[in-house]
Amino acid sequence: MPRALFSVWNKTGIVELGQSLTLVGWDIVATGRTAEILTGAGVSVTPVEQLTGLPEMLGGRVKTLHPAIHAPILARDHSKDMSELTAHGYAPIELVVCNLYPFQQTIAQASVTIAQAVEQIDIGGVTLIRAAAKNFERVIVVVNPADYEAVQVALVEDGQVSASERRNLALKAFAHTRDYDTAIHSYLMGDNLLDESANTLGDHFTIGLTQTQSLRYGENPHQQAGLYATHADLGPLGGTLLQGKPLSYNNLLDASAAYQAVSAFGTDDKAAVVIIKHMNPTGIAVADTIAEAMPEALASDPVSAFGGIIAVNRQVDAEFVRALGGLFVEVLIAPTFTDEACELLMQGRKNCRLIAVNETQVQKTLEFRSIQGGVLVQELDIGDPDTTEWQVVTRRSPTPEEVDALKFAWKAAQYVRSNAVVLAGQTATFGIGGGLPSRVDAAKLAVEKAGERAQGAVLASDAFFPFADGLQIAIDVGVTAVIQPGGSIRDQEVIDASDEADLAMIFTKVRHFRH
C-alpha cells in the first residue's frame, strides 16, 4: 500500500486528509503530536519511531533524521533503488505532508530572546521537505494546508497526482524552505547587512519576499505589478491602511517618498507636513501643530499639490482635516488618527487613503534598485554624517535667522529629486525646483514657484553650482544666503559672485543627490 509521512507544526486539515487517505488504502506514518491528533480522530497511524527503531531524542530535536525515513523518500522509481530499500526492510514513501516550526511568527514578537528564536529553527522538517521536493518525480510534497484538498481529491478520485502538479508542489516546497532560511539569516544578521567596521557591503544578499498586494497595474496600465514585503502581514510602508481602496504602484512610490521626507523631522522637532507629487516634494513646512504647518506647505506650490500625497509627523486631528480645505488628497500618512478625524475624513474624503505608520523615523538601512542586468545596493541617505562640519566661505556670515532657514532648507532639499534647488524661510519652502537635468533650470523653477517670497529667502542646492549662472538667478531675485556642498573647480567664481552681492554662503562638503 502507498505510504504517507505526516510531520506538521500547523495541524490545520490533517485529520480530514488522513481520514481520506486511510479510506483508499494509504498507510500513514506520523511524528509526535501529529500522530496523537490523527490517532485521536480514529486514523490508523504508524509512529515514526516504529520505522527508525529509535525514540525521539533531545526534546524532539531529532525525530526523522534517519535512513529509515529519508531513504524511502529519496529512492528513485527504478529497480536498483527499490531493491536497495527492500534489502534494508524499508518501504517507499510517496507523500510527505510537512510544515515548519513557526520561526517567522516567533521573531515577530517584540520580547523574543535569541534562545527562544533558535529553538524555532526547524531541522528535520526542512530536511523532509527538501528530500521530497528533490524527488518530486515520484514523491508528492505538501507544505501548505491550502493544497490539502486538491491533493486529497486527486488521490481519492484518480489514485495519483499529475507530474505537472507534483512539480508545482515541489516549487512551493522549495520556496517555503527558501523563505524560512532567509528569515533565519536576516534575524541572525540583524542590522549587520553593512559591515560598519570594514565599511563594506556584504558579498551576498538573500531577501525572501512575499506578495502582500496584487496591484491592478504598474506605472502604466499595460504593466503588471505587485507589492512584496518580508512578511506577508505587513501593510503599505509597514503600516496599516485605515481607509480607502488599495494603493496603486504610483501611490506607493509617492507615499514612500513622503514618509521618508517627513521622517527626517522626527517627533522631537516641530510638527511637519510634506506634500509629494510624482516623487518630488511640492511643499514642506514646520510649525507648532500640523494644522498650522499645512497651509504653509500648500503655499509653496498650491497648483502641483492637487492630487498629491501628504505625510505628517503628528497625530491627525479634526483641526488638521479642516486645514486641508478643499484640496484633493490621494493619500494621507500619519503616526495615528483621532476618531473624530477619521469620521470627518470618511464623510468628506472617503476616497482618500489613510495610512497609519507608527514608526516616525527612517532607520539606517539599505535600499535596492534594479537596473538592466543587476541590482544596485546602497545605504539609505538619511542626512549628513555625524562628522559633517559646515564652513562659511563668504565674507559675510549668515545671520542667526538665516542659519535657521538654511538648516530647514538643507533638510528639505535632501528629499527633492536632483538637480534640486529649494528656496525657503525658517519654517517653510517657498519654491522647489527638482528632477531637472540642469541646475540653472532648477533654480529658475524654484524662483518662479517662490514668486515674491524669493526676496529675502535662502537657497539650498543638493550639489555644487558648477558655474555662477545658476546662483545669479537667485541673487537677482533677492536671495540672501545659500547652502551647498561645494567642491566645484569653479567654487571661487561662485564665492566671488556671492561676495559681490553680499550673499552669505555655507559649504557642507556633503552631497545629497536623489535620482
Order of alpha helices (4+ residues) and beta strands (2+ residues): beta-alpha-beta-alpha-beta-alpha-alpha-alpha-beta-alpha-alpha-alpha-beta-alpha-alpha-beta-beta-beta-beta-beta-alpha-beta-beta-alpha-beta-alpha-beta-alpha-beta-beta-beta-beta-alpha-beta-beta-alpha-beta-alpha-beta-alpha-beta
